[in-house]
Amino acid sequence: MSMTIARLPHAGLVKRRTKFGRVFTLSFAGLLLGLGSAVAYSAETGNDSRVLPEIKWDTTLNKFQFDADKFIGQRLTVKCPPAAVDQSFSGVYGTVFYPSDTSICIAALHAGKITKEGGTVTIQLNPGKPKYVGSKRNGVETAGLPETRRSMSFVDGPGSDETNKIHLAHIPRIDWETKFTRSGFAYRRLVGQRFSFRCPPAPSNLRPRIVYGTDTYDFSSMICRAALHAGKITTQGGIVTVEIGPGVPKFVGSIRNGIETNSKGGTDRSLTFVDHPEMKKREQSANK
């Protein structure tokens, strides 16, 4: 099958006709301008509109198949319900960092992230600790334990500096061809969860590819290209955070930041991009 690429004079655009008869336009001028611009990130707010899973007090990461090496450094957000009157708070090990098979809500209560009334918590999976030290906090007494393969901690909880360092060190590096469905994190039942990736600088010969949507993108989108279209990175690359969303009736195409996306019918899952908090902190520090 032949494919024609025609350069438009004075416009800095390349048009490429696909086998579907659609024309994908890539502005190399826009991409090059992006190399010199700063990445814009907005602050996270407390208004979290995600639909998050409500778990039980004895639920562990295994319920979500999250207790696996590939998820180290990634984060899971869940809701703990109010504790039952006869709820047991035993069987937990560690302080600040807990073995990865620990009951999430009980550990969150011990860490001071929730009360017995429940609440929303974000857990990060980490490498294991050489040992876990028990303590008594917030009405929960934990025990000590030897080394485990993986551990977990709470985002913005005790030990947050170490938690953030682990997160940044384990963000997977992908390329500009990587689709979310090939990332290893595309579990369709994890609607509302967020996963971070590190996009490298775009190659100088970045080829046009089909991407669907604007702000909300097809579940199988190429992550870095969609993030560039959404304005979350420039061609210099950077850290992007993807949120798995519910289905939408339609994806609408547009031209943004040198990338033209297409329209198509909806699917049962979608992707959006949210600001990465660590990148916001870096931007604020740079502006001081």
N, C-alpha and C positions, 0 to 999 in steps of 0.2 A: 504494500500500500504506500503510495507516495504522500508526502506531507510538505506543504509549501510554507516557507517562512519569508515574509516580506518586511523590509525595514521602511518605516514611514519617515520621509525627509523632515528634518528640523523638529521632529517630535520626540526623538529618543525612545520610540516604542517599537516593540517587535510583536507582530501578530502571528499566531500559529493556529492553523485550522486542524481540529481534532477529527477523529473518525466519526464523531457524532455530529459533525457539521457546526460545532460551536467554535467561536473564536476566542482564544485566551490571549490577553494582552498583558505584557510585562514591561514596565517602564524601567529601563536600566538607569535612566537619569535619576528617577526617584530612588532607586536602590542605592546609587552612589551618593546621593544627598543624604540618605539615611546613615551612611557610614560616619558622618560628622555630627549627627544629632544625638541628643541624650535620650535615654529610655524614660518614658513617663510612667510612673507608678503612683496610684492613689492609696491613701491609708485605708486599712481594713476598718470597718465599722462594726458596732455591736449588732447591727440589724442583719442577722443571718436568716435569709428566707428559704434556705435549703430544706428539702424534705429529708429528714434524717431518720435512720432506724432507731426504734426504741428497744432496748435490750433488757434482759433480766439481770438481777444482782449477781448471778453466778455465771454470766456469759463471759467467754474468753475470746481472744482474737481468732481462734480456730473456727468460730461460727462463720466468719467471713473469709476463711481460707487465707487469712492475712499473716499467719505465723509461719512465714517462709523467708528464706534468705533474700529473695528478689525484692521483698518489700522493706528491707532495712533502710532506714532513713525516710521512709514514706509515712503518711499520717492518716488516721482513721477517726472520724468524728461520729459520735453516737449520743443517744439520750438515755440517761438512767432514770427509771421511774422512782416514785417515793418508795422507800423501803417498807416492807411488811413489818407489823408489830413484832413478829417472832423471827425476823430475819437474822441469820447467823452471820457474823463478820469474821469468822475464823478461817484458817487454811490459807493465809496470805503470807508471803515472804518478801523481805526487803524493805528498803527505805529510799525514797526518791526514785530509784531504779528497782524494778520488780521483774521476776522471771516472766517470759513472754506468755506463759500459759496461766497467768494470774487472772482471777476474776476482776474484770475491768472496774465495775462500780465500787467494789470494796476497796480496791487499791486507790481509786479516785477519792473516796472518803478519807482514807488514811493520809493521802497527799494534800488534803485540804482543798481539792478542786470542786467538790460538791458537799452538800450536807445530806442528812437522811431523807430530805425532801426530794433528792435527785437533782438532775440538771444535765447540761450538755458538756461533754468532755472530748478533747482531742488527744488521742494516744499516738505516740511515735514508736515504731519498732526499731530496736537498736541491736548492735552486737551484744553478746553475752558479757556478763561481769564475772571476774574471778571469784567473787563471793558476794553474798547479800547479807546485810546486817539488819536484824530485827529492831523494832522500836514500838513505842506506844504513842499514838497520835490520834486526836479527834475521835476518841472512843474505840479505836481499832488497834489491836496489838498484833504485830507481825513477828515472824520468827526469822532466824538466820538460815542460810542455805548455801551449799557449795556452788561452784561454777555451773552455768547453763549455757547453751549455745546462743540463745538470743534473749534480749531483755526488752522491757518497755518502760516508757516514761511519759509524763504529761506535758504537752506544749503549754508554755507560760506558767508552768508549775515550778516546784522546787527543782533545782538543777537545770533551769532553762538554758543557761549559757552552754553547758555541755551538750544538752539536747539539740540546740541549734547548730553547734559545731558538727555533731554527727550527721544531722540532716544535710548540711551543705556539703559535707565530705562524700556523701553517698548519693547525691542527685545523679541519676544516670545521664551520661552524655549520648545524645542521639545525633542523627544527621538530618539533612533537609529533605530526605526521601522517607523518613520514618513515619509510618501511619500509626495513629493511636491504637488501632486494632492489632498492631504488631509490637506494641510496647511491653506486653506482658502484664498490663494492668487493666485491660479492657473487659472487666467482669461486668456484664450487663446489669447485674443485680446491685451493683455498688453506686446506684444513682445518688447524687449529692456529695460523693467523695471527691477529693482533690489529690492530684498527683503532679509532682514537679519534675521538670526535665531541664537539661542544659543544652541549648542550641549553640553550635559553634558558629563562627563567622560564615556567611553564605559564600559558596564558591563563586569565583568570577564568571564562570560559565553556567550559572544557575538556569536550568532549563524550565520552560513553562510546564506546569502540571495542572490538572483539573482539581479545583477545590470548590466545595459547595457551601454557600451560606454567607451571612453577614452578622457578626456578633455571636450568633448561634450557628454552629457548623456541624456538618455531617459527622457521625460517629467514627467513620474511617478516614477522617481528614489527615493530611500530612501536618504534623504538629507545628513545626517551625514556620512553614508557609502560612498556615492559618493564623499563627501568632503574629507574624509580620503584618498580615492584612488587618488584624484586630488592633494593631498599634502597641502590642505588648513588648515587642523587641524591634530593633532595627536590623539591618544586614550585618551588624557587628555581632549579632547573637545575644545570648544572655539566658537567664533563668526564666522559665515560663511555668505557670501552674494551670493545669487543665481541670475543669470541673465536669464530671459526668452529669448530664441533664436528662430529663424525661424526653419523650418523643415530642416532635413538633409537626404541625400539618404541612409545613412547607419551608424550604430553605430558599432565601432570596439572595441573588448574586449582586455584586457591586464592585466598584473600582476604588481601592484604598491602598495608599502606601506602595504604589507600583505593582500591586497584585490585583488582577481581575478574577473574581469568583463567579460561579454559575449558579443558576436556580435549579431546583428539582423538587420532587415530591418529598414529603416528610418520611421519617423513620421512627422506630420505637425508642431510640436513644439519640442523644445529641451531645455536643461539646461546647463549652464556653471557656473563656479565660478570665482568671481573677488575678489581682495584684499579689505578687509575692512579698510578704512582709519584710523579709531580710533585704530585698532590693530597695524597698522604701526607706529603711533605716540608713542604708548606704547613701541614698540620694540626699536625705536630710543631713547626714554628716558632711557630705561634700559641699553642701550649700551654706554651711556655717562659716 
